[in-house]
Amino acid sequence: MRLFRIWAAWQLSVSSYQFAVGRWWGMYLELLQNAIVDNELIFAGDTVLVGVSGGADSVALLTGLHKLAPNIGFKLVVAHLNHDLRDEESDTDMAFVEALCATLGVSFFSEKVDVFARATDDGISLEMAARAERYEFFVRAANHFKTKLVATAHTADDQAETVLLKLARGAGIDGLSGISHKAVRDGICLIRPLLGISRKQLVAFIEDENQSWREDSSNNDTAFLRNRVRHELLPWLKNNLNSSIKETLCRTADILRDEAIWLDKLCCRLLKKYSDKDGLNTRGLQKEPIAARRRVLRLWLGTSGVSIDKLSFQLIQRADELLCKNNEGSRSVQLFDGALLTRQYDKLLFELNTDKVVHNSFCIEVKVPFEIILEEISIRICAKISSGIIKKKLGAVGELPATGSVSLATIGNKPLFVRSWRAGDRMKPLGINGTQKLQDIFVNEKVPVKQRERIPVVECGDEIIWIPNFRVARGWEVGSGDEQSVHLYVECI
């Protein structure tokens, strides 16, 4: 293997003079080939499945890999997922990618999925649903082409955005490490050769190539959190704080990733010391420093089958609190749906697929305008002062995303709370006489029992004034289009 790497590096260096036909053209291909060799992403004989949306990033990845393939000796195939979110625009994207593959002589595989239906059924945001559908599709496409190697077009810009998003949500070292060049997920190996390349560099490359691409109109919609980071936050930071903010964030991610790898090696020894087939020894592990405990818990839960996407700081914090409890007997904590952590005397036990439900209530006092993230239930809630009424209903009662409007004048100076519903809660729904129990509302609207526990309700003046995708309370409605109002928005993250 070592001899092959030396040979591959020599082959690429010998042919590198071919890449000097233009500054951006040569720079891009040189960065791409260095990423492949330095991170050992692709070897001779590999079949590489490239995920191509039709946007500039993925088109540049496909075009660049197509030029490098003869030098390294790998085969290219392409997969395209039609999310069916933009009607004819989505279909045109798929046709564009298929035509590009025909021009390049690359095999093409595609599917169409209903992302909106997935988001509605699972009670998650469109972003999360699209991401889940995308990775499931990659597994199917990889099986179709009989390969395990999938290349995605994550760039240095994506890395910077990810680090900022993770920082805003309170991630630890692992989260702030951002996206890695290589990761194994659901039996496939995901590689990201463009992580060290900016969008500006890759766009310049495909423009030099006279290669067109498709623009996704949803990428400019700042209703999506990542788009706000991309179009609003990062430009502000660049202009007002650090002109090289993207490069700084990417460098920070690289440093933290190296440190995370080293810390994992140390904590693997502790995990081996304090764990057995039954669970974790609490008396021994609770004597270790908190940083060590958290990392051991992450490793333990990860090896127990918990997806890395769910291993948030808040989840690990709840696990550590249970680990360090000195009470006798048994106590359980619901980490997320289907995952239960139980302390039985000196043992910490974990169940991944269980129907048991432990209710973790929440109640947060807020002041308009606000934006809060409830990591325990993976929900973001924000409110802003505006005028008029948001009349758009996005789904069934309790489903997310959801929007609503309440009267700012009625709220006045009274405290406002975002909380979970409680047994006995009642509401005065607008347009309905008297009051209704939330329990009856949920039953009548066929809201699943497990879903009810993560529905945030808004309370003011000891009254529940709003439930996502339901009516506002009587007396809290916005009276006219000119009246000052509070616009509420809730989404899954």
C-alpha positions in Angstrom: 0.0 0.0 0.0 2.8 2.4 0.9 4.5 1.7 -2.5 1.2 2.5 -4.2 0.8 5.8 -2.4 4.4 6.8 -3.5 3.6 5.8 -7.0 0.3 7.6 -7.1 1.9 10.8 -5.8 4.7 10.5 -8.4 2.1 9.9 -11.2 0.2 13.0 -10.2 3.2 15.2 -9.9 4.5 14.1 -13.3 1.2 15.0 -14.9 0.7 18.2 -12.9 2.2 20.4 -15.6 -1.0 19.7 -17.6 -2.9 21.7 -15.0 -1.1 24.9 -15.5 -3.3 26.2 -18.3 -4.8 29.0 -16.3 -4.3 30.0 -12.7 -7.7 28.9 -11.3 -7.9 25.9 -13.5 -4.5 24.6 -12.4 -5.0 25.6 -8.8 -8.3 23.8 -8.5 -7.1 20.5 -10.0 -3.9 20.6 -7.9 -5.9 21.1 -4.7 -8.2 18.3 -5.7 -5.4 15.8 -6.4 -3.6 16.8 -3.2 -6.7 16.2 -1.2 -7.1 12.7 -2.7 -3.5 11.7 -2.2 -2.9 13.3 1.2 -6.1 12.0 2.8 -6.0 8.6 1.0 -9.5 9.0 -0.5 -9.3 7.2 -3.8 -7.0 4.4 -5.1 -6.4 2.7 -8.4 -9.2 0.3 -9.2 -11.8 2.1 -7.1 -15.3 2.8 -8.4 -16.3 6.3 -7.1 -20.0 7.2 -6.9 -20.3 11.0 -7.1 -23.5 12.6 -5.8 -24.4 15.3 -8.3 -27.2 17.8 -7.7 -26.5 19.9 -10.8 -25.2 22.9 -8.7 -21.8 24.4 -9.2 -20.2 22.5 -6.3 -21.1 19.0 -7.5 -20.6 19.8 -11.2 -17.0 21.0 -10.3 -16.4 17.8 -8.3 -17.6 15.6 -11.2 -15.6 17.5 -13.8 -12.5 17.6 -11.7 -12.6 13.9 -10.9 -13.3 13.1 -14.5 -10.0 14.8 -15.5 -8.0 13.0 -12.7 -9.5 9.5 -13.2 -7.1 8.4 -16.0 -4.1 9.4 -13.9 -5.1 7.6 -10.7 -7.0 4.7 -12.5 -10.4 4.9 -10.9 -13.9 4.6 -12.4 -16.6 7.2 -12.0 -20.4 6.7 -11.7 -23.0 9.4 -10.8 -26.1 9.4 -8.6 -28.8 12.2 -8.6 -31.7 12.5 -6.2 -34.7 14.5 -7.2 -36.2 15.9 -4.0 -39.4 17.0 -5.8 -39.5 20.2 -3.9 -39.3 22.7 -6.8 -41.7 21.1 -9.4 -40.4 21.6 -12.9 -37.1 23.1 -11.7 -36.3 19.8 -9.9 -37.1 17.8 -13.0 -34.9 20.1 -15.1 -32.0 19.6 -12.7 -32.2 15.9 -13.1 -32.3 16.1 -16.9 -29.3 18.4 -16.8 -27.2 16.0 -14.7 -28.2 13.1 -16.9 -27.2 15.0 -20.1 -23.8 15.9 -18.4 -23.2 12.3 -17.6 -23.9 11.3 -21.2 -21.4 13.9 -22.4 -18.7 12.6 -20.1 -19.5 9.0 -20.7 -20.4 8.3 -17.1 -23.1 5.9 -15.9 -26.1 7.7 -14.3 -28.5 6.6 -11.6 -31.4 8.6 -10.3 -34.5 8.5 -8.1 -37.4 10.8 -7.2 -38.6 11.1 -3.6 -41.2 13.1 -1.7 -39.2 15.0 0.8 -42.2 17.1 2.0 -44.1 13.9 2.9 -41.0 12.6 4.7 -40.8 15.8 6.8 -44.5 15.7 7.6 -44.6 12.0 8.5 -41.5 12.2 10.7 -42.3 15.7 12.2 -38.9 17.1 11.1 -37.8 20.1 9.0 -37.4 19.9 5.2 -33.6 20.2 5.6 -33.5 17.2 7.9 -35.8 15.2 5.7 -33.8 16.0 2.6 -30.6 15.0 4.3 -32.0 11.7 5.6 -33.4 10.9 2.1 -30.1 11.8 0.5 -28.0 9.5 2.6 -30.5 6.6 2.2 -30.4 7.1 -1.5 -26.6 7.0 -1.5 -26.7 3.6 0.1 -29.2 2.3 -2.6 -27.1 3.9 -5.4 -23.9 2.5 -4.1 -25.4 -1.0 -3.9 -26.7 -0.5 -7.5 -23.1 0.2 -8.7 -21.6 -2.4 -6.3 -19.3 0.2 -4.6 -18.9 1.5 -1.1 -17.2 4.8 -2.0 -19.4 7.9 -2.3 -18.0 11.4 -3.0 -20.0 14.4 -2.0 -19.3 18.1 -2.9 -18.8 19.6 0.6 -16.5 22.6 0.2 -14.5 24.9 2.5 -17.5 27.2 2.6 -19.7 24.4 3.8 -17.1 23.6 6.5 -17.1 27.2 7.8 -20.9 27.3 7.9 -21.0 24.0 9.7 -18.5 25.1 12.4 -20.6 28.3 13.0 -23.8 26.3 13.2 -22.3 23.8 15.6 -20.9 26.7 17.7 -24.3 28.3 17.9 -25.9 25.0 19.1 -23.3 24.4 21.8 -21.2 21.6 20.4 -18.0 20.2 21.9 -14.6 19.4 20.2 -16.2 16.7 18.0 -18.9 19.0 16.7 -16.5 21.9 16.2 -14.3 19.6 14.2 -16.8 20.1 11.4 -17.0 17.8 8.4 -14.2 15.2 7.9 -12.6 14.2 4.7 -13.7 10.6 5.2 -16.4 9.0 7.2 -18.2 5.7 7.3 -22.0 5.8 7.5 -24.6 3.0 6.9 -22.0 0.7 5.4 -20.7 3.2 2.8 -17.5 5.4 2.9 -18.2 9.0 2.3 -15.4 11.1 1.0 -15.3 14.9 0.6 -12.4 15.9 -1.7 -13.5 19.5 -1.9 -13.2 20.4 1.8 -10.1 22.4 1.2 -11.4 24.3 -1.8 -13.6 27.4 -1.7 -16.7 27.9 -3.9 -14.9 30.9 -5.5 -12.1 28.5 -6.7 -14.4 25.8 -8.1 -16.7 28.3 -9.8 -13.7 29.8 -11.5 -12.6 26.4 -12.6 -15.9 25.4 -14.3 -16.2 28.8 -15.9 -12.8 28.3 -17.4 -14.1 25.0 -18.6 -17.1 26.6 -20.1 -19.2 24.2 -18.1 -22.7 25.3 -17.1 -24.4 24.3 -13.9 -27.9 24.7 -12.3 -28.8 27.3 -9.7 -31.1 26.0 -6.9 -33.4 28.9 -6.0 -34.0 27.5 -2.5 -30.3 28.2 -1.7 -31.2 31.9 -1.4 -34.2 31.3 0.9 -33.1 32.7 4.3 -36.0 30.9 6.0 -33.4 28.0 6.1 -30.9 28.4 8.9 -27.8 27.5 6.9 -28.8 30.0 4.2 -28.9 32.8 6.9 -25.4 31.8 8.0 -24.2 31.8 4.4 -25.8 35.0 3.2 -26.0 37.1 6.3 -23.8 36.0 9.2 -20.6 35.1 7.4 -20.5 38.2 5.2 -21.1 40.3 8.4 -18.2 38.6 10.2 -16.0 39.0 7.1 -16.7 42.7 6.9 -16.7 43.5 10.6 -14.5 41.0 12.4 -12.1 39.0 10.3 -11.6 39.3 6.5 -10.4 35.7 6.5 -13.1 34.3 8.7 -13.8 31.2 6.5 -10.2 30.2 6.4 -9.9 30.7 10.1 -13.0 28.6 10.8 -11.7 25.8 8.6 -8.2 25.9 10.2 -9.9 25.7 13.7 -11.9 22.6 12.5 -8.7 20.9 11.3 -6.9 21.6 14.7 -9.8 20.3 16.8 -10.2 17.2 14.6 -6.6 16.2 15.2 -7.1 16.8 19.0 -10.3 14.8 19.0 -8.6 11.8 17.4 -5.9 11.9 20.1 -8.5 12.3 22.9 -10.5 9.3 21.5 -7.4 7.1 21.8 -6.9 8.1 25.4 -10.6 7.6 26.3 -10.9 4.3 24.5 -8.6 2.9 27.2 -10.9 4.3 29.9 -13.9 2.8 28.2 -12.3 -0.6 28.1 -11.4 -0.2 31.8 -14.9 0.8 33.0 -17.2 -1.1 30.7 -18.3 -4.7 30.3 -21.1 -6.5 28.4 -23.7 -5.3 30.9 -22.9 -1.5 30.8 -20.7 1.1 32.5 -19.3 1.0 36.0 -20.5 4.3 37.5 -18.4 4.3 40.7 -15.1 4.1 38.7 -16.0 6.4 35.9 -17.5 9.2 38.0 -14.1 9.8 39.6 -12.6 10.8 36.3 -12.5 14.4 35.1 -15.7 15.6 33.5 -14.1 16.0 30.1 -13.0 12.3 30.2 -16.5 11.2 31.4 -18.2 13.0 28.5 -15.9 11.5 25.9 -16.2 8.0 27.3 -20.0 8.4 27.3 -19.9 9.5 23.6 -17.7 6.6 22.7 -19.9 4.1 24.6 -23.2 5.4 23.2 -21.7 5.5 19.7 -20.6 1.9 19.9 -24.1 1.1 21.3 -25.6 2.2 18.0 -26.5 5.9 18.6 -26.0 8.0 15.4 -23.3 10.7 15.7 -26.0 13.2 14.6 -27.8 12.6 17.9 -24.7 12.8 20.2 -25.2 16.5 21.1 -23.6 18.2 24.1 -27.0 18.4 25.9 -27.5 14.6 25.4 -24.1 13.8 26.8 -24.7 16.2 29.7 -27.9 14.4 30.7 -26.1 11.1 30.5 -23.3 12.5 32.7 -25.8 13.8 35.3 -27.3 10.4 35.6 -23.9 8.7 35.8 -22.9 10.9 38.7 -26.1 10.5 40.7 -25.4 9.0 44.1 -28.9 7.9 44.8 -29.7 4.2 45.5 -32.1 2.2 43.3 -33.0 2.8 39.7 -33.6 5.9 37.6 -34.1 6.4 33.8 -33.6 9.3 31.4 -35.1 9.4 27.8 -32.3 10.5 25.6 -34.6 10.6 22.5 -37.4 8.5 21.1 -36.6 4.9 21.5 -33.4 5.4 23.5 -33.4 5.0 27.2 -30.5 5.4 29.7 -31.0 3.7 33.1 -28.9 3.7 36.2 -29.2 0.6 38.3 -27.1 1.1 41.4 -23.5 1.0 40.2 -24.3 0.2 36.5 -25.3 2.5 33.6 -27.4 0.6 31.1 -28.6 1.7 27.6 -31.5 0.6 25.5 -31.6 1.8 21.9 -34.9 0.4 20.6 -37.5 0.6 23.3 -41.2 1.6 23.6 -40.7 2.9 27.1 -41.3 6.6 27.5 -39.8 8.9 30.1 -41.2 12.4 30.0 -38.5 15.1 30.1 -40.5 18.3 30.5 -39.1 21.8 29.7 -40.1 25.4 30.5 -38.1 28.4 29.3 -39.0 32.1 30.0 -38.4 34.2 26.9 -38.7 37.9 25.9 -39.7 38.9 22.4 -37.8 38.9 20.0 -36.1 35.7 20.8 -34.5 32.6 19.3 -34.0 29.4 21.3 -32.8 25.9 20.5 -34.1 23.0 22.5 -31.4 20.4 21.9 -33.2 17.7 24.0 -36.1 17.6 21.4 -34.1 19.0 18.4 -36.3 22.0 17.9 -35.6 25.7 17.2 -38.2 28.4 18.1 -38.0 32.0 17.2 -40.2 35.1 17.5 -40.0 38.5 16.0 -42.1 41.7 16.2 -43.9 42.6 12.9 -47.4 43.4 11.8 -50.3 41.5 10.4 -51.0 37.8 10.6 -49.2 34.8 9.2 -52.1 32.7 7.9 -50.1 29.9 6.3 -50.6 26.5 7.9 -47.7 24.2 7.2 -49.0 20.9 8.5 -51.3 19.0 11.0 -51.6 20.0 14.6 -48.2 19.5 16.4 -46.3 18.9 13.2 -43.3 21.0 12.4 -42.4 23.5 10.9 -45.2 25.8 12.1 -45.9 29.5 12.1 -48.4 31.6 14.1 -49.2 35.2 15.0 -50.4 36.6 18.4 -51.1 40.2 19.5 -48.1 42.1 20.9 -50.4 44.5 22.7 -52.1 41.7 24.6 -48.7 40.2 25.6 -47.6 43.6 26.9 -45.2 43.2 29.8 -46.4 39.8 30.9 -43.8 37.0 31.1 -43.8 34.6 28.1 -42.9 30.9 28.4 -42.1 28.2 25.9 -42.8 24.8 27.6 -44.0 21.3 27.2 -47.7 20.5 27.8 -48.9 19.2 31.1 -51.7 17.0 32.2 -54.8 19.2 32.8 -53.7 22.0 30.5 -56.6 23.8 28.9 -56.9 26.4 26.1 -59.5 28.8 24.7 -59.1 28.2 21.0 -60.2 31.1 18.7 -63.5 30.4 17.1 -64.6 27.8 19.7 -66.7 28.5 22.7 -65.4 27.7 26.2 -62.1 25.9 26.8 -60.6 22.6 25.6 -58.2 20.3 27.2 -54.9 19.9 25.3 -55.3 16.2 25.8 -58.7 16.3 23.9 -57.2 18.5 21.2 -54.4 16.0 20.6 -56.7 13.0 20.6 -59.2 14.7 18.2 -56.4 15.7 15.9 -54.8 12.2 16.1 -51.4 13.4 17.3 -49.3 10.4 18.2 -48.6 10.0 22.0 -44.8 10.2 21.5 -45.0 13.3 19.4 -47.1 15.1 22.0 -44.2 15.2 24.4 -42.0 17.3 22.1 -44.6 19.8 21.0 -43.7 23.2 22.4 -46.6 25.4 23.6 -46.5 29.1 24.3 -47.9 30.4 27.6 -48.5 34.0 28.7 -50.4 35.3 31.7 -51.1 31.7 32.9 -52.9 31.0 29.5 -51.7 28.8 26.7 -51.9 31.1 23.7 -50.6 29.0 20.9 -50.0 25.4 19.8 -48.0 24.8 16.6 -50.2 24.4 13.6 -53.3 25.0 15.7 -55.4 28.1 16.5 -54.2 30.9 18.7 -56.1 31.4 21.9 -59.2 33.6 22.0 -58.4 37.1 23.1 -54.8 36.8 21.8 -55.5 37.1 18.1 -54.2 39.9 15.9 -57.0 42.4 15.2 -56.0 44.0 11.9 -53.2 44.1 9.4 -51.7 47.3 10.9 -51.6 45.9 14.5 -48.2 45.1 16.0 -47.9 41.3 16.3 -45.5 38.6 17.4 -44.7 36.1 14.6 -43.7 32.7 15.9 -41.8 30.1 14.0 -40.9 26.5 15.1 -38.8 24.0 13.2 -36.9 20.8 13.8 -33.1 20.9 13.6 
